Amino acid sequence: MKILDFILSNARKLIVAVIGFTVLLIGILMIVLPGPAIVFIPLGIGILAIEFIWARKLLQKMKDNIPFKRKPPGKDDGEGQLKP
């Protein structure tokens, strides 16, 4: 049973790696080719973040550097609302 679990966990990691790196490579190619690279690169990193810690950290850094982040629900400071 332990051998089967080992094989399945490594198979999942391999499948996620192949799909994630393929999407990431397509996104990198779309920098010079026509296409939405700005969508495919974070998508590829997001897929890789399912199994790899380095990709999670990279994705978090990307999220932290977004200049126009939305505020989480419940954290409203009242800006943009009409005052009675």
Secondary structure as GFF3:
##gff-version 3
##sequence-region A 1 84
A	DSSP	alpha_helix	2	32	.	.	.	ID=ss1
A	DSSP	alpha_helix	37	48	.	.	.	ID=ss2
A	DSSP	alpha_helix	53	64	.	.	.	ID=ss3
###
